[in-house]
Each structure stands twice: as C-alpha cells, then as structure tokens.
Amino acid sequence: MITFMSGQQGGRRWLTALLVSCLVVMLAGWRLAIATDSAGGQIPPPANASALTREVDGGSPIAPPADRDAGISRDPERLSGSPKRAAAQSRADKGEPGRPQMLAIPRLDLKMPITAVTVDDTGAMALPTRPTEIGWYAYGPRPGSTRGSAVLGGHVDSREYGVGPLVTLKQLRRGDDIVITTNKGTEQFRVSTVRLIGKRDLEVREVFTREGKPLLRILTCGGTYRRSGGYQANVVVTARPV
C-alpha cells in the first residue's frame, strides 16, 4: 500500500515538472517573438497601408496657412506632380493662354513681375519672398483660361524688404482695369469686387476653384496687424475678363 502511494506521488511530481517546463518554453518563445517584432519589424503592415499612401500622394486636402504672417489662401487640391500630370499639363499648354509675366493696374500706377509658384513644404501656396513680386499659382488656371479662377498672391510688406506695391490693392474700385501681360500677349480684366476677409472666413475652395466662370483673384495681407499672429485678414480682389 505504501509502495503504491509513493509511485502515485512520484507520477504526480513528474507530471507537474513537465507542465512547468512547457510553460517556461512557451514564455521564452513569446518573449522572443516580441523582441523580434520590436527590433526587426516583423509585424506585417496594415492591410490599408497602400491605400493610405495613395491618398496622400494623390492629393488629399492639405490646408495649412500659406502666408506665415497673413495666412493667405490655403490650397485644398494639392497635386502630386507626377510625370503623367506633367505630360498632361504640357499637352494642355498648347491650347492655353500664355504664362503670366507682368501685372499692371493703371489707376494705381502699379506694375509687378509675376513669378510662377506652386506649393511650399507644408502643401500651401508658396509666395515670392520679395513684396515687389507677386506669385501666380501654377497648379491652377492661367489668367485668360476659359474656366476657373487664376490666383495671384503676394506679401504686402516684409521686415527685410519693406512695404510692397500691394499695399495699395485695397484702394481698387469696381470697374478698375487690370492687365496681365503673358508670353503670348495680354489678358484684360475688370474689377468686380474688393473685399477684406478674415483669415478664418476665407472660402479657400472658392478662391482656388478650377471650375465655373473664368475669374482673376488677387490676394494680399490686410486688416489689423498683431505681433503674435500677424495680419488678421486678406484683401481679396475678384476681376472678370473683359
């Protein structure tokens, strides 16, 4: 009887030791898997990773302020700049108006060279550094196109370069003439509205639209200036082709 009990107890001890050994091996394997995933990136990527990449590369709406001081127009339809887009733009170039080179507003005695700009590192419309130049948003329509808004934008002033010609933009009136000189000739426009719009109230998609009637938009800084936040509004001129 005593011999039987001892054998039973020995069997239980052997079984217990076997279970403990298995648990130790499983725990070690689990720790090794975690270390491998953390160091070597063995965890498979999410199933939608490629879709997210396509969304960002393809032009998801990115709209940070374009002007560090004034918050000038933010681009809602950033383009990827792929070779296919470049080729399509080159083909469309043949039937498009010329590339804008000079802005002239006779009543204000204003003349400014126009520089083609795209987007900055934040995805917003880039602006020429000097307030004596104005940028044309080259990802949008050209002045004189049959559809959409051609957008010009520039700084009203600069700590480094002082006050620029666009300081007089707010003096425009309905009916004033605007002339854009291009590499193919001239495009003429007539002012329809001059508005002072708060940065937060600016309808960005409306300003940068590629659809609808042809318009010319000219933007610069305006309104109250605050040391902490810069200019609080934009002067927005809308003109229609003559």
VENNORZI-V869778 format. One record per pair of residues at least 24 apart in sequence whose ideal C-beta (glycine too) atoms are under 8 Angstrom apart, sorted by the first residue. I is the first residue (numbers start at 1). GAP is how many residues later the second one is. Records with the same first field share a line. If there is no record, write none. Layout:
I->GAP, GAP
This chain:
62->60, 61, 62
63->60, 61, 141
64->58, 59, 60
65->59, 134
66->54, 56, 58, 59, 60, 61, 87
67->60, 86, 88, 154, 163
68->162
69->86, 152, 161, 162
70->85, 86, 129, 150, 151, 152, 160, 161, 163, 164
71->128, 131, 159, 160, 163
72->53, 55, 81, 147, 148, 149, 162
73->51, 52, 78, 80, 129, 131, 134, 135, 146, 161
74->50, 51, 128, 130
75->44, 48, 49, 50, 62, 64, 129, 133
76->128, 129, 132
77->62, 131, 133
78->41, 45, 61
79->60
81->37
96->46, 49
97->45, 46, 47, 48, 85, 87, 90
98->44, 46, 84, 85, 86, 87
99->43, 83, 84
100->36, 42, 43, 50, 52, 80, 81, 82, 87
101->80, 81, 82
102->78, 79
103->31, 49, 75, 76, 77, 115
104->74, 75, 76, 77
105->67, 71, 72, 73, 74
106->71, 73
107->65, 66, 69, 70
108->57, 60, 61, 63, 64, 68
110->55, 58
111->54
112->42, 53, 54
114->38, 66
125->26, 28
127->26, 27, 28
128->26, 27
129->26, 29, 32
130->25, 28, 31, 34
131->24, 25, 26, 27, 30, 31, 32, 33, 34, 35
132->29, 32, 33
134->32, 84
137->71
140->68, 70
141->69, 73
142->40
143->37, 39, 44, 46, 73
144->36, 38, 43, 70, 97
145->69
146->68
147->63, 64, 65, 66, 67
148->61, 62, 63, 64, 66, 67
149->58, 59, 60, 61, 63, 65, 66, 67, 68
150->64, 65, 66, 67
151->56, 57, 66, 68
152->64, 65, 66, 67
153->65, 66, 67
154->65, 66
155->65, 66
156->64, 65, 66, 75, 79
157->64
166->54, 69
167->53
169->25, 49, 51, 66, 68
170->24, 26, 52, 65
172->65
177->65
178->38, 40, 59, 61
180->36
187->54
188->53, 54
189->27, 50, 51, 52, 53
190->49, 50, 51, 52
191->46, 47, 48
192->46, 47, 48
193->43, 44, 45
194->41, 42, 43, 44
195->40, 41, 42, 43
196->26, 27, 37, 38, 39, 40
197->36, 37, 39
198->25, 34, 35
199->32, 33, 34, 35
202->32, 34
207->29
213->27
214->26, 27
215->24, 25
216->24, 25
